[in-house]
Amino acid sequence: MKKFSRVEKAFYFSIAITALVLAISVVYMQTQLLQVQSDLTTVNSQIEEKKTELDDAKQEVNELIRSERLTGIADSQDLQLNNENIRSAE
């Protein structure tokens, strides 16, 4: 069996260390990727919740400015409804 010289031992050792570092780096990067994907899913979920809240608020505004409702309120207070003064929030 052939004995390895110091240079060969150093070379093989550096290859082994490099392979180990690369393996650890791959595992670390995959873990980070999974964390980022999880965070992205959470943020997308929050965005959808906010969109739903916004849609609900818009629906409520539309219900509150219905002309029948406003006419009823004006009549109950003995007021006259002026449609030019009614605005819709965007």
PDB file of N, CA, C and O in Angstrom:
ATOM      1  N   MET A   1       0.838  -1.171   0.000  1.00  0.00           N
ATOM      2  CA  MET A   1       0.000   0.000   0.000  1.00  0.00           C
ATOM      3  C   MET A   1       0.885   1.236   0.000  1.00  0.00           C
ATOM      4  O   MET A   1       1.867   1.327   0.737  1.00  0.00           O
ATOM      5  N   LYS A   2       0.512   2.172  -0.839  1.00  0.00           N
ATOM      6  CA  LYS A   2       1.306   3.383  -1.007  1.00  0.00           C
ATOM      7  C   LYS A   2       1.000   4.384   0.106  1.00  0.00           C
ATOM      8  O   LYS A   2      -0.156   4.577   0.482  1.00  0.00           O
ATOM      9  N   LYS A   3       2.028   5.004   0.614  1.00  0.00           N
ATOM     10  CA  LYS A   3       1.845   6.045   1.617  1.00  0.00           C
ATOM     11  C   LYS A   3       1.696   7.377   0.900  1.00  0.00           C
ATOM     12  O   LYS A   3       2.362   7.643  -0.100  1.00  0.00           O
ATOM     13  N   PHE A   4       0.812   8.203   1.429  1.00  0.00           N
ATOM     14  CA  PHE A   4       0.572   9.514   0.826  1.00  0.00           C
ATOM     15  C   PHE A   4       1.573  10.528   1.352  1.00  0.00           C
ATOM     16  O   PHE A   4       1.957  10.500   2.521  1.00  0.00           O
ATOM     17  N   SER A   5       1.982  11.413   0.476  1.00  0.00           N
ATOM     18  CA  SER A   5       2.893  12.485   0.898  1.00  0.00           C
ATOM     19  C   SER A   5       2.082  13.551   1.636  1.00  0.00           C
ATOM     20  O   SER A   5       0.851  13.518   1.640  1.00  0.00           O
ATOM     21  N   ARG A   6       2.781  14.483   2.252  1.00  0.00           N
ATOM     22  CA  ARG A   6       2.120  15.564   2.978  1.00  0.00           C
ATOM     23  C   ARG A   6       1.224  16.381   2.053  1.00  0.00           C
ATOM     24  O   ARG A   6       0.124  16.769   2.445  1.00  0.00           O
ATOM     25  N   VAL A   7       1.674  16.643   0.853  1.00  0.00           N
ATOM     26  CA  VAL A   7       0.893  17.441  -0.103  1.00  0.00           C
ATOM     27  C   VAL A   7      -0.393  16.703  -0.468  1.00  0.00           C
ATOM     28  O   VAL A   7      -1.467  17.303  -0.530  1.00  0.00           O
ATOM     29  N   GLU A   8      -0.276  15.405  -0.707  1.00  0.00           N
ATOM     30  CA  GLU A   8      -1.460  14.616  -1.049  1.00  0.00           C
ATOM     31  C   GLU A   8      -2.444  14.567   0.124  1.00  0.00           C
ATOM     32  O   GLU A   8      -3.654  14.682  -0.071  1.00  0.00           O
ATOM     33  N   LYS A   9      -1.923  14.396   1.334  1.00  0.00           N
ATOM     34  CA  LYS A   9      -2.783  14.381   2.513  1.00  0.00           C
ATOM     35  C   LYS A   9      -3.504  15.719   2.669  1.00  0.00           C
ATOM     36  O   LYS A   9      -4.702  15.758   2.947  1.00  0.00           O
ATOM     37  N   ALA A  10      -2.767  16.808   2.489  1.00  0.00           N
ATOM     38  CA  ALA A  10      -3.366  18.138   2.594  1.00  0.00           C
ATOM     39  C   ALA A  10      -4.427  18.336   1.515  1.00  0.00           C
ATOM     40  O   ALA A  10      -5.489  18.903   1.774  1.00  0.00           O
ATOM     41  N   PHE A  11      -4.134  17.866   0.310  1.00  0.00           N
ATOM     42  CA  PHE A  11      -5.078  17.989  -0.798  1.00  0.00           C
ATOM     43  C   PHE A  11      -6.366  17.223  -0.499  1.00  0.00           C
ATOM     44  O   PHE A  11      -7.458  17.773  -0.645  1.00  0.00           O
ATOM     45  N   TYR A  12      -6.253  15.969  -0.086  1.00  0.00           N
ATOM     46  CA  TYR A  12      -7.434  15.154   0.207  1.00  0.00           C
ATOM     47  C   TYR A  12      -8.202  15.707   1.413  1.00  0.00           C
ATOM     48  O   TYR A  12      -9.433  15.691   1.438  1.00  0.00           O
ATOM     49  N   PHE A  13      -7.468  16.187   2.393  1.00  0.00           N
ATOM     50  CA  PHE A  13      -8.109  16.786   3.562  1.00  0.00           C
ATOM     51  C   PHE A  13      -8.900  18.034   3.164  1.00  0.00           C
ATOM     52  O   PHE A  13     -10.021  18.238   3.630  1.00  0.00           O
ATOM     53  N   SER A  14      -8.310  18.868   2.298  1.00  0.00           N
ATOM     54  CA  SER A  14      -9.012  20.082   1.862  1.00  0.00           C
ATOM     55  C   SER A  14     -10.254  19.732   1.040  1.00  0.00           C
ATOM     56  O   SER A  14     -11.270  20.420   1.136  1.00  0.00           O
ATOM     57  N   ILE A  15     -10.181  18.668   0.232  1.00  0.00           N
ATOM     58  CA  ILE A  15     -11.360  18.228  -0.523  1.00  0.00           C
ATOM     59  C   ILE A  15     -12.459  17.763   0.441  1.00  0.00           C
ATOM     60  O   ILE A  15     -13.631  18.090   0.251  1.00  0.00           O
ATOM     61  N   ALA A  16     -12.083  17.009   1.463  1.00  0.00           N
ATOM     62  CA  ALA A  16     -13.063  16.519   2.437  1.00  0.00           C
ATOM     63  C   ALA A  16     -13.706  17.682   3.190  1.00  0.00           C
ATOM     64  O   ALA A  16     -14.921  17.699   3.387  1.00  0.00           O
ATOM     65  N   ILE A  17     -12.899  18.645   3.608  1.00  0.00           N
ATOM     66  CA  ILE A  17     -13.418  19.818   4.320  1.00  0.00           C
ATOM     67  C   ILE A  17     -14.347  20.615   3.408  1.00  0.00           C
ATOM     68  O   ILE A  17     -15.414  21.054   3.837  1.00  0.00           O
ATOM     69  N   THR A  18     -13.946  20.802   2.156  1.00  0.00           N
ATOM     70  CA  THR A  18     -14.779  21.541   1.201  1.00  0.00           C
ATOM     71  C   THR A  18     -16.121  20.839   0.999  1.00  0.00           C
ATOM     72  O   THR A  18     -17.164  21.493   0.970  1.00  0.00           O
ATOM     73  N   ALA A  19     -16.101  19.520   0.859  1.00  0.00           N
ATOM     74  CA  ALA A  19     -17.343  18.759   0.689  1.00  0.00           C
ATOM     75  C   ALA A  19     -18.237  18.902   1.915  1.00  0.00           C
ATOM     76  O   ALA A  19     -19.452  19.049   1.783  1.00  0.00           O
ATOM     77  N   LEU A  20     -17.648  18.859   3.097  1.00  0.00           N
ATOM     78  CA  LEU A  20     -18.410  19.014   4.329  1.00  0.00           C
ATOM     79  C   LEU A  20     -19.032  20.406   4.421  1.00  0.00           C
ATOM     80  O   LEU A  20     -20.205  20.543   4.767  1.00  0.00           O
ATOM     81  N   VAL A  21     -18.250  21.431   4.113  1.00  0.00           N
ATOM     82  CA  VAL A  21     -18.752  22.809   4.149  1.00  0.00           C
ATOM     83  C   VAL A  21     -19.883  22.988   3.137  1.00  0.00           C
ATOM     84  O   VAL A  21     -20.891  23.626   3.439  1.00  0.00           O
ATOM     85  N   LEU A  22     -19.719  22.430   1.944  1.00  0.00           N
ATOM     86  CA  LEU A  22     -20.768  22.531   0.930  1.00  0.00           C
ATOM     87  C   LEU A  22     -22.044  21.825   1.380  1.00  0.00           C
ATOM     88  O   LEU A  22     -23.141  22.346   1.178  1.00  0.00           O
ATOM     89  N   ALA A  23     -21.913  20.660   1.980  1.00  0.00           N
ATOM     90  CA  ALA A  23     -23.092  19.927   2.452  1.00  0.00           C
ATOM     91  C   ALA A  23     -23.827  20.719   3.527  1.00  0.00           C
ATOM     92  O   ALA A  23     -25.053  20.828   3.497  1.00  0.00           O
ATOM     93  N   ILE A  24     -23.079  21.268   4.472  1.00  0.00           N
ATOM     94  CA  ILE A  24     -23.687  22.076   5.531  1.00  0.00           C
ATOM     95  C   ILE A  24     -24.339  23.320   4.937  1.00  0.00           C
ATOM     96  O   ILE A  24     -25.427  23.712   5.361  1.00  0.00           O
ATOM     97  N   SER A  25     -23.688  23.938   3.968  1.00  0.00           N
ATOM     98  CA  SER A  25     -24.239  25.132   3.323  1.00  0.00           C
ATOM     99  C   SER A  25     -25.542  24.826   2.597  1.00  0.00           C
ATOM    100  O   SER A  25     -26.484  25.616   2.657  1.00  0.00           O
ATOM    101  N   VAL A  26     -25.605  23.695   1.918  1.00  0.00           N
ATOM    102  CA  VAL A  26     -26.831  23.313   1.203  1.00  0.00           C
ATOM    103  C   VAL A  26     -27.979  23.115   2.191  1.00  0.00           C
ATOM    104  O   VAL A  26     -29.091  23.588   1.956  1.00  0.00           O
ATOM    105  N   VAL A  27     -27.714  22.425   3.282  1.00  0.00           N
ATOM    106  CA  VAL A  27     -28.754  22.206   4.288  1.00  0.00           C
ATOM    107  C   VAL A  27     -29.201  23.540   4.879  1.00  0.00           C
ATOM    108  O   VAL A  27     -30.398  23.765   5.060  1.00  0.00           O
ATOM    109  N   TYR A  28     -28.261  24.418   5.178  1.00  0.00           N
ATOM    110  CA  TYR A  28     -28.588  25.730   5.732  1.00  0.00           C
ATOM    111  C   TYR A  28     -29.435  26.538   4.753  1.00  0.00           C
ATOM    112  O   TYR A  28     -30.426  27.151   5.151  1.00  0.00           O
ATOM    113  N   MET A  29     -29.056  26.543   3.481  1.00  0.00           N
ATOM    114  CA  MET A  29     -29.793  27.316   2.481  1.00  0.00           C
ATOM    115  C   MET A  29     -31.204  26.757   2.285  1.00  0.00           C
ATOM    116  O   MET A  29     -32.148  27.524   2.093  1.00  0.00           O
ATOM    117  N   GLN A  30     -31.356  25.443   2.332  1.00  0.00           N
ATOM    118  CA  GLN A  30     -32.690  24.853   2.213  1.00  0.00           C
ATOM    119  C   GLN A  30     -33.558  25.238   3.406  1.00  0.00           C
ATOM    120  O   GLN A  30     -34.749  25.510   3.254  1.00  0.00           O
ATOM    121  N   THR A  31     -32.960  25.258   4.582  1.00  0.00           N
ATOM    122  CA  THR A  31     -33.690  25.675   5.776  1.00  0.00           C
ATOM    123  C   THR A  31     -34.130  27.125   5.658  1.00  0.00           C
ATOM    124  O   THR A  31     -35.268  27.464   5.982  1.00  0.00           O
ATOM    125  N   GLN A  32     -33.225  27.981   5.195  1.00  0.00           N
ATOM    126  CA  GLN A  32     -33.571  29.389   5.014  1.00  0.00           C
ATOM    127  C   GLN A  32     -34.670  29.558   3.968  1.00  0.00           C
ATOM    128  O   GLN A  32     -35.565  30.386   4.139  1.00  0.00           O
ATOM    129  N   LEU A  33     -34.610  28.791   2.904  1.00  0.00           N
ATOM    130  CA  LEU A  33     -35.624  28.853   1.858  1.00  0.00           C
ATOM    131  C   LEU A  33     -36.989  28.458   2.410  1.00  0.00           C
ATOM    132  O   LEU A  33     -37.990  29.109   2.112  1.00  0.00           O
ATOM    133  N   LEU A  34     -37.037  27.411   3.202  1.00  0.00           N
ATOM    134  CA  LEU A  34     -38.302  26.996   3.806  1.00  0.00           C
ATOM    135  C   LEU A  34     -38.847  28.073   4.735  1.00  0.00           C
ATOM    136  O   LEU A  34     -40.056  28.298   4.780  1.00  0.00           O
ATOM    137  N   GLN A  35     -37.967  28.738   5.473  1.00  0.00           N
ATOM    138  CA  GLN A  35     -38.397  29.811   6.370  1.00  0.00           C
ATOM    139  C   GLN A  35     -38.975  30.972   5.575  1.00  0.00           C
ATOM    140  O   GLN A  35     -40.010  31.526   5.945  1.00  0.00           O
ATOM    141  N   VAL A  36     -38.313  31.341   4.489  1.00  0.00           N
ATOM    142  CA  VAL A  36     -38.794  32.445   3.651  1.00  0.00           C
ATOM    143  C   VAL A  36     -40.137  32.080   3.015  1.00  0.00           C
ATOM    144  O   VAL A  36     -41.034  32.919   2.940  1.00  0.00           O
ATOM    145  N   GLN A  37     -40.277  30.847   2.563  1.00  0.00           N
ATOM    146  CA  GLN A  37     -41.550  30.416   1.980  1.00  0.00           C
ATOM    147  C   GLN A  37     -42.662  30.455   3.023  1.00  0.00           C
ATOM    148  O   GLN A  37     -43.792  30.834   2.714  1.00  0.00           O
ATOM    149  N   SER A  38     -42.350  30.072   4.233  1.00  0.00           N
ATOM    150  CA  SER A  38     -43.332  30.130   5.312  1.00  0.00           C
ATOM    151  C   SER A  38     -43.734  31.575   5.595  1.00  0.00           C
ATOM    152  O   SER A  38     -44.916  31.875   5.759  1.00  0.00           O
ATOM    153  N   ASP A  39     -42.749  32.465   5.652  1.00  0.00           N
ATOM    154  CA  ASP A  39     -43.036  33.883   5.869  1.00  0.00           C
ATOM    155  C   ASP A  39     -43.877  34.449   4.735  1.00  0.00           C
ATOM    156  O   ASP A  39     -44.795  35.234   4.974  1.00  0.00           O
ATOM    157  N   LEU A  40     -43.573  34.059   3.507  1.00  0.00           N
ATOM    158  CA  LEU A  40     -44.330  34.532   2.347  1.00  0.00           C
ATOM    159  C   LEU A  40     -45.780  34.062   2.423  1.00  0.00           C
ATOM    160  O   LEU A  40     -46.698  34.825   2.121  1.00  0.00           O
ATOM    161  N   THR A  41     -45.985  32.829   2.819  1.00  0.00           N
ATOM    162  CA  THR A  41     -47.342  32.307   2.969  1.00  0.00           C
ATOM    163  C   THR A  41     -48.103  33.094   4.028  1.00  0.00           C
ATOM    164  O   THR A  41     -49.277  33.416   3.844  1.00  0.00           O
ATOM    165  N   THR A  42     -47.439  33.403   5.128  1.00  0.00           N
ATOM    166  CA  THR A  42     -48.067  34.183   6.191  1.00  0.00           C
ATOM    167  C   THR A  42     -48.447  35.570   5.700  1.00  0.00           C
ATOM    168  O   THR A  42     -49.553  36.042   5.962  1.00  0.00           O
ATOM    169  N   VAL A  43     -47.538  36.227   4.990  1.00  0.00           N
ATOM    170  CA  VAL A  43     -47.805  37.573   4.479  1.00  0.00           C
ATOM    171  C   VAL A  43     -48.942  37.543   3.463  1.00  0.00           C
ATOM    172  O   VAL A  43     -49.811  38.415   3.484  1.00  0.00           O
ATOM    173  N   ASN A  44     -48.947  36.554   2.576  1.00  0.00           N
ATOM    174  CA  ASN A  44     -50.031  36.443   1.596  1.00  0.00           C
ATOM    175  C   ASN A  44     -51.372  36.228   2.289  1.00  0.00           C
ATOM    176  O   ASN A  44     -52.391  36.765   1.854  1.00  0.00           O
ATOM    177  N   SER A  45     -51.373  35.457   3.348  1.00  0.00           N
ATOM    178  CA  SER A  45     -52.596  35.233   4.117  1.00  0.00           C
ATOM    179  C   SER A  45     -53.078  36.535   4.747  1.00  0.00           C
ATOM    180  O   SER A  45     -54.273  36.830   4.736  1.00  0.00           O
ATOM    181  N   GLN A  46     -52.148  37.311   5.295  1.00  0.00           N
ATOM    182  CA  GLN A  46     -52.514  38.597   5.888  1.00  0.00           C
ATOM    183  C   GLN A  46     -53.047  39.560   4.829  1.00  0.00           C
ATOM    184  O   GLN A  46     -53.984  40.314   5.089  1.00  0.00           O
ATOM    185  N   ILE A  47     -52.457  39.534   3.649  1.00  0.00           N
ATOM    186  CA  ILE A  47     -52.923  40.392   2.554  1.00  0.00           C
ATOM    187  C   ILE A  47     -54.356  40.023   2.181  1.00  0.00           C
ATOM    188  O   ILE A  47     -55.195  40.902   1.984  1.00  0.00           O
ATOM    189  N   GLU A  48     -54.634  38.735   2.086  1.00  0.00           N
ATOM    190  CA  GLU A  48     -55.992  38.294   1.746  1.00  0.00           C
ATOM    191  C   GLU A  48     -56.985  38.714   2.824  1.00  0.00           C
ATOM    192  O   GLU A  48     -58.106  39.113   2.511  1.00  0.00           O
ATOM    193  N   GLU A  49     -56.581  38.626   4.098  1.00  0.00           N
ATOM    194  CA  GLU A  49     -57.454  39.067   5.187  1.00  0.00           C
ATOM    195  C   GLU A  49     -57.752  40.555   5.070  1.00  0.00           C
ATOM    196  O   GLU A  49     -58.894  40.978   5.251  1.00  0.00           O
ATOM    197  N   LYS A  50     -56.728  41.353   4.768  1.00  0.00           N
ATOM    198  CA  LYS A  50     -56.920  42.800   4.634  1.00  0.00           C
ATOM    199  C   LYS A  50     -57.796  43.122   3.432  1.00  0.00           C
ATOM    200  O   LYS A  50     -58.614  44.040   3.492  1.00  0.00           O
ATOM    201  N   LYS A  51     -57.634  42.373   2.332  1.00  0.00           N
ATOM    202  CA  LYS A  51     -58.499  42.583   1.164  1.00  0.00           C
ATOM    203  C   LYS A  51     -59.951  42.298   1.521  1.00  0.00           C
ATOM    204  O   LYS A  51     -60.855  43.027   1.113  1.00  0.00           O
ATOM    205  N   THR A  52     -60.165  41.231   2.285  1.00  0.00           N
ATOM    206  CA  THR A  52     -61.523  40.895   2.707  1.00  0.00           C
ATOM    207  C   THR A  52     -62.094  41.995   3.595  1.00  0.00           C
ATOM    208  O   THR A  52     -63.252  42.383   3.440  1.00  0.00           O
ATOM    209  N   GLU A  53     -61.282  42.497   4.527  1.00  0.00           N
ATOM    210  CA  GLU A  53     -61.727  43.592   5.391  1.00  0.00           C
ATOM    211  C   GLU A  53     -62.066  44.826   4.568  1.00  0.00           C
ATOM    212  O   GLU A  53     -63.067  45.492   4.829  1.00  0.00           O
ATOM    213  N   LEU A  54     -61.243  45.131   3.582  1.00  0.00           N
ATOM    214  CA  LEU A  54     -61.488  46.288   2.724  1.00  0.00           C
ATOM    215  C   LEU A  54     -62.779  46.111   1.935  1.00  0.00           C
ATOM    216  O   LEU A  54     -63.580  47.041   1.836  1.00  0.00           O
ATOM    217  N   ASP A  55     -62.984  44.930   1.378  1.00  0.00           N
ATOM    218  CA  ASP A  55     -64.220  44.668   0.636  1.00  0.00           C
ATOM    219  C   ASP A  55     -65.441  44.788   1.546  1.00  0.00           C
ATOM    220  O   ASP A  55     -66.470  45.335   1.147  1.00  0.00           O
ATOM    221  N   ASP A  56     -65.320  44.273   2.774  1.00  0.00           N
ATOM    222  CA  ASP A  56     -66.426  44.388   3.729  1.00  0.00           C
ATOM    223  C   ASP A  56     -66.712  45.846   4.060  1.00  0.00           C
ATOM    224  O   ASP A  56     -67.873  46.247   4.149  1.00  0.00           O
ATOM    225  N   ALA A  57     -65.659  46.641   4.243  1.00  0.00           N
ATOM    226  CA  ALA A  57     -65.835  48.063   4.547  1.00  0.00           C
ATOM    227  C   ALA A  57     -66.483  48.790   3.372  1.00  0.00           C
ATOM    228  O   ALA A  57     -67.359  49.633   3.569  1.00  0.00           O
ATOM    229  N   LYS A  58     -66.058  48.468   2.158  1.00  0.00           N
ATOM    230  CA  LYS A  58     -66.673  49.092   0.979  1.00  0.00           C
ATOM    231  C   LYS A  58     -68.149  48.728   0.881  1.00  0.00           C
ATOM    232  O   LYS A  58     -68.984  49.572   0.554  1.00  0.00           O
ATOM    233  N   GLN A  59     -68.464  47.472   1.165  1.00  0.00           N
ATOM    234  CA  GLN A  59     -69.860  47.035   1.136  1.00  0.00           C
ATOM    235  C   GLN A  59     -70.672  47.784   2.182  1.00  0.00           C
ATOM    236  O   GLN A  59     -71.800  48.199   1.918  1.00  0.00           O
ATOM    237  N   GLU A  60     -70.099  47.956   3.366  1.00  0.00           N
ATOM    238  CA  GLU A  60     -70.797  48.676   4.426  1.00  0.00           C
ATOM    239  C   GLU A  60     -71.029  50.131   4.035  1.00  0.00           C
ATOM    240  O   GLU A  60     -72.102  50.678   4.291  1.00  0.00           O
ATOM    241  N   VAL A  61     -70.032  50.759   3.417  1.00  0.00           N
ATOM    242  CA  VAL A  61     -70.191  52.140   2.951  1.00  0.00           C
ATOM    243  C   VAL A  61     -71.315  52.211   1.929  1.00  0.00           C
ATOM    244  O   VAL A  61     -72.161  53.104   1.990  1.00  0.00           O
ATOM    245  N   ASN A  62     -71.324  51.277   0.995  1.00  0.00           N
ATOM    246  CA  ASN A  62     -72.381  51.270  -0.021  1.00  0.00           C
ATOM    247  C   ASN A  62     -73.763  51.090   0.602  1.00  0.00           C
ATOM    248  O   ASN A  62     -74.739  51.689   0.150  1.00  0.00           O
ATOM    249  N   GLU A  63     -73.836  50.264   1.637  1.00  0.00           N
ATOM    250  CA  GLU A  63     -75.117  50.083   2.316  1.00  0.00           C
ATOM    251  C   GLU A  63     -75.525  51.349   3.060  1.00  0.00           C
ATOM    252  O   GLU A  63     -76.706  51.693   3.106  1.00  0.00           O
ATOM    253  N   LEU A  64     -74.552  52.040   3.639  1.00  0.00           N
ATOM    254  CA  LEU A  64     -74.866  53.248   4.405  1.00  0.00           C
ATOM    255  C   LEU A  64     -75.278  54.414   3.517  1.00  0.00           C
ATOM    256  O   LEU A  64     -76.005  55.296   3.976  1.00  0.00           O
ATOM    257  N   ILE A  65     -74.841  54.450   2.271  1.00  0.00           N
ATOM    258  CA  ILE A  65     -75.191  55.581   1.398  1.00  0.00           C
ATOM    259  C   ILE A  65     -76.295  55.220   0.405  1.00  0.00           C
ATOM    260  O   ILE A  65     -76.531  55.951  -0.557  1.00  0.00           O
ATOM    261  N   ARG A  66     -76.970  54.095   0.638  1.00  0.00           N
ATOM    262  CA  ARG A  66     -78.123  53.746  -0.202  1.00  0.00           C
ATOM    263  C   ARG A  66     -79.131  54.885  -0.172  1.00  0.00           C
ATOM    264  O   ARG A  66     -79.400  55.454   0.886  1.00  0.00           O
ATOM    265  N   SER A  67     -79.678  55.212  -1.313  1.00  0.00           N
ATOM    266  CA  SER A  67     -80.596  56.357  -1.379  1.00  0.00           C
ATOM    267  C   SER A  67     -81.857  56.103  -0.554  1.00  0.00           C
ATOM    268  O   SER A  67     -82.396  57.038   0.039  1.00  0.00           O
ATOM    269  N   GLU A  68     -82.339  54.855  -0.504  1.00  0.00           N
ATOM    270  CA  GLU A  68     -83.533  54.569   0.303  1.00  0.00           C
ATOM    271  C   GLU A  68     -83.260  54.835   1.783  1.00  0.00           C
ATOM    272  O   GLU A  68     -84.100  55.393   2.489  1.00  0.00           O
ATOM    273  N   ARG A  69     -82.102  54.440   2.230  1.00  0.00           N
ATOM    274  CA  ARG A  69     -81.733  54.658   3.634  1.00  0.00           C
ATOM    275  C   ARG A  69     -81.613  56.141   3.929  1.00  0.00           C
ATOM    276  O   ARG A  69     -82.140  56.631   4.928  1.00  0.00           O
ATOM    277  N   LEU A  70     -80.916  56.852   3.052  1.00  0.00           N
ATOM    278  CA  LEU A  70     -80.735  58.289   3.267  1.00  0.00           C
ATOM    279  C   LEU A  70     -82.070  59.029   3.199  1.00  0.00           C
ATOM    280  O   LEU A  70     -82.307  59.959   3.970  1.00  0.00           O
ATOM    281  N   THR A  71     -82.932  58.620   2.283  1.00  0.00           N
ATOM    282  CA  THR A  71     -84.253  59.243   2.185  1.00  0.00           C
ATOM    283  C   THR A  71     -85.047  58.985   3.461  1.00  0.00           C
ATOM    284  O   THR A  71     -85.716  59.884   3.970  1.00  0.00           O
ATOM    285  N   GLY A  72     -84.975  57.777   3.971  1.00  0.00           N
ATOM    286  CA  GLY A  72     -85.673  57.445   5.213  1.00  0.00           C
ATOM    287  C   GLY A  72     -85.172  58.264   6.387  1.00  0.00           C
ATOM    288  O   GLY A  72     -85.965  58.739   7.200  1.00  0.00           O
ATOM    289  N   ILE A  73     -83.859  58.433   6.480  1.00  0.00           N
ATOM    290  CA  ILE A  73     -83.283  59.240   7.565  1.00  0.00           C
ATOM    291  C   ILE A  73     -83.715  60.690   7.421  1.00  0.00           C
ATOM    292  O   ILE A  73     -84.094  61.326   8.404  1.00  0.00           O
ATOM    293  N   ALA A  74     -83.660  61.219   6.202  1.00  0.00           N
ATOM    294  CA  ALA A  74     -84.060  62.614   5.970  1.00  0.00           C
ATOM    295  C   ALA A  74     -85.532  62.804   6.314  1.00  0.00           C
ATOM    296  O   ALA A  74     -85.895  63.798   6.944  1.00  0.00           O
ATOM    297  N   ASP A  75     -86.380  61.870   5.911  1.00  0.00           N
ATOM    298  CA  ASP A  75     -87.814  61.985   6.209  1.00  0.00           C
ATOM    299  C   ASP A  75     -88.073  61.915   7.708  1.00  0.00           C
ATOM    300  O   ASP A  75     -88.917  62.646   8.225  1.00  0.00           O
ATOM    301  N   SER A  76     -87.350  61.038   8.413  1.00  0.00           N
ATOM    302  CA  SER A  76     -87.580  60.904   9.851  1.00  0.00           C
ATOM    303  C   SER A  76     -87.135  62.149  10.618  1.00  0.00           C
ATOM    304  O   SER A  76     -87.616  62.401  11.722  1.00  0.00           O
ATOM    305  N   GLN A  77     -86.237  62.912  10.049  1.00  0.00           N
ATOM    306  CA  GLN A  77     -85.753  64.131  10.704  1.00  0.00           C
ATOM    307  C   GLN A  77     -86.401  65.388  10.119  1.00  0.00           C
ATOM    308  O   GLN A  77     -85.991  66.504  10.437  1.00  0.00           O
ATOM    309  N   ASP A  78     -87.395  65.208   9.278  1.00  0.00           N
ATOM    310  CA  ASP A  78     -88.064  66.318   8.588  1.00  0.00           C
ATOM    311  C   ASP A  78     -87.067  67.171   7.822  1.00  0.00           C
ATOM    312  O   ASP A  78     -87.113  68.400   7.868  1.00  0.00           O
ATOM    313  N   LEU A  79     -86.157  66.494   7.112  1.00  0.00           N
ATOM    314  CA  LEU A  79     -85.153  67.178   6.291  1.00  0.00           C
ATOM    315  C   LEU A  79     -85.402  66.851   4.826  1.00  0.00           C
ATOM    316  O   LEU A  79     -86.115  65.906   4.487  1.00  0.00           O
ATOM    317  N   GLN A  80     -84.795  67.656   3.977  1.00  0.00           N
ATOM    318  CA  GLN A  80     -84.910  67.418   2.543  1.00  0.00           C
ATOM    319  C   GLN A  80     -83.589  66.830   2.050  1.00  0.00           C
ATOM    320  O   GLN A  80     -82.514  67.325   2.390  1.00  0.00           O
ATOM    321  N   LEU A  81     -83.678  65.772   1.247  1.00  0.00           N
ATOM    322  CA  LEU A  81     -82.488  65.107   0.729  1.00  0.00           C
ATOM    323  C   LEU A  81     -82.004  65.827  -0.516  1.00  0.00           C
ATOM    324  O   LEU A  81     -82.766  66.032  -1.460  1.00  0.00           O
ATOM    325  N   ASN A  82     -80.708  66.218  -0.514  1.00  0.00           N
ATOM    326  CA  ASN A  82     -80.101  66.880  -1.670  1.00  0.00           C
ATOM    327  C   ASN A  82     -79.040  65.932  -2.224  1.00  0.00           C
ATOM    328  O   ASN A  82     -77.972  65.781  -1.631  1.00  0.00           O
ATOM    329  N   ASN A  83     -79.329  65.294  -3.359  1.00  0.00           N
ATOM    330  CA  ASN A  83     -78.420  64.297  -3.929  1.00  0.00           C
ATOM    331  C   ASN A  83     -77.072  64.880  -4.332  1.00  0.00           C
ATOM    332  O   ASN A  83     -76.097  64.135  -4.432  1.00  0.00           O
ATOM    333  N   GLU A  84     -76.986  66.175  -4.564  1.00  0.00           N
ATOM    334  CA  GLU A  84     -75.716  66.797  -4.952  1.00  0.00           C
ATOM    335  C   GLU A  84     -74.713  66.785  -3.800  1.00  0.00           C
ATOM    336  O   GLU A  84     -73.506  66.873  -4.025  1.00  0.00           O
ATOM    337  N   ASN A  85     -75.207  66.676  -2.576  1.00  0.00           N
ATOM    338  CA  ASN A  85     -74.326  66.682  -1.407  1.00  0.00           C
ATOM    339  C   ASN A  85     -73.889  65.276  -0.984  1.00  0.00           C
ATOM    340  O   ASN A  85     -73.163  65.124  -0.003  1.00  0.00           O
ATOM    341  N   ILE A  86     -74.323  64.263  -1.710  1.00  0.00           N
ATOM    342  CA  ILE A  86     -73.977  62.885  -1.370  1.00  0.00           C
ATOM    343  C   ILE A  86     -72.778  62.463  -2.204  1.00  0.00           C
ATOM    344  O   ILE A  86     -72.781  62.579  -3.429  1.00  0.00           O
ATOM    345  N   ARG A  87     -71.750  61.969  -1.512  1.00  0.00           N
ATOM    346  CA  ARG A  87     -70.535  61.510  -2.194  1.00  0.00           C
ATOM    347  C   ARG A  87     -70.224  60.094  -1.763  1.00  0.00           C
ATOM    348  O   ARG A  87     -70.573  59.661  -0.665  1.00  0.00           O
ATOM    349  N   SER A  88     -69.568  59.398  -2.643  1.00  0.00           N
ATOM    350  CA  SER A  88     -69.160  58.029  -2.348  1.00  0.00           C
ATOM    351  C   SER A  88     -67.656  57.998  -2.126  1.00  0.00           C
ATOM    352  O   SER A  88     -66.888  58.535  -2.925  1.00  0.00           O
ATOM    353  N   ALA A  89     -67.245  57.370  -1.039  1.00  0.00           N
ATOM    354  CA  ALA A  89     -65.807  57.227  -0.773  1.00  0.00           C
ATOM    355  C   ALA A  89     -65.238  56.166  -1.694  1.00  0.00           C
ATOM    356  O   ALA A  89     -65.899  55.169  -1.985  1.00  0.00           O
ATOM    357  N   GLU A  90     -64.027  56.377  -2.147  1.00  0.00           N
ATOM    358  CA  GLU A  90     -63.382  55.423  -3.061  1.00  0.00           C
ATOM    359  C   GLU A  90     -62.363  54.616  -2.304  1.00  0.00           C
ATOM    360  O   GLU A  90     -61.704  53.753  -2.885  1.00  0.00           O
TER     361      GLU A  90
END
